[in-house]
Amino acid sequence: MPLCSFSLPSPVADAPSQRVRTFRARRGRLSDAHHEALATLVGRWGLDAHGEPLDLAATFGRTGPVVVDIGCGMGESTRVQAAGAPGSDLIAVDVHTRGIATLLRQVQRDGATNVRVVLGDAVEFLEQRIDDEALAGARIYFPDPWPKARHRKRRLVQPVFVALLVDKLAPGAFIHCATDDMDYADQMLEVFGAEPRLQNPFDAFAPRPIPEAHDRPVTKYERRARRLGHPVRDVWVTRRLWV
Ligand SMILES: C[S@@+](CC[C@H](N)C(=O)[O-])C[C@H]1O[C@@H](n2cnc3c(N)ncnc32)[C@H](O)[C@@H]1O
């Protein structure tokens, strides 16, 4: 029996109306290859965004650290980090159907047994499918910046979301973010700083991890930031062992 079947069309239509969406509706056609990936590869690599809490050991066939990649896009960093840390398991989540279809094809090509893919809203996925204290870490790389003041409420890194995410982290687990929007970077420091269960070992922004160590490779958004002369900030916090 397949682990899940992703429903089409766009999950944007399924988002609960009472919640502010952190993502934008995207148009654009899916190619035949995308349709085929969604139809054939989901049973092997996909997880439903909704349902009962997952048994992560059963999902991956082993007990090990599990990290979520929230808003993984096309999964450019997911793949590199999965290959660079074969002892860790990765769950990549995005609402972007084309990105997830592309990632499914590549995960299949890579034979990356330590990756699972979710098409859906990461907030709902965390709420419904992840037990408290189950995760070893969470990555949020280049979240949608929502630069206009009237849109800032749509940013993902807000106190309510961070409280949910911290519920899901094991003591000592990390959150690693990167952004080239300096206002958002400051907001991340502020929101994480206000969450009593988190600590920031750097007291400020973290140094950029070494790409060669597979710890945040340089991807499309960072390449674009460099082209435009925008600095990129990393934020790294961990859940305190006790509060
Ligand atoms: C700017 S892209 C960055 C993609 C990727 N992390 C990277 O660095 O290449 C931000 C992604 O976050 C996704 N996103 C935003 N809010 C989300 C949510 N609540 N759940 C899942 N994905 C979300 C968007 O669909 C988009 O693909």
The ligand as an ORCA input file, in Angstrom:
! r2SCAN-3c Opt
* xyz 0 1
  C      12.249     31.287     -1.417
  S      11.867     29.602     -1.443
  C      13.324     28.830     -0.766
  C      13.474     27.391     -1.166
  C      14.660     26.627     -0.579
  N      14.612     26.592      0.858
  C      15.982     27.148     -1.076
  O      16.722     27.715     -0.269
  O      16.260     26.972     -2.256
  C      10.731     29.468     -0.082
  C       9.876     28.226     -0.166
  O       9.109     28.109      1.019
  C       7.878     27.519      0.663
  N       6.919     27.744      1.760
  C       6.503     28.913      2.270
  N       5.647     28.712      3.277
  C       5.512     27.357      3.409
  C       4.753     26.535      4.265
  N       3.953     27.034      5.215
  N       4.858     25.191      4.113
  C       5.654     24.661      3.157
  N       6.387     25.408      2.313
  C       6.315     26.740      2.439
  C       7.519     28.179     -0.644
  O       6.591     27.436     -1.392
  C       8.895     28.250     -1.322
  O       9.129     27.128     -2.142
*
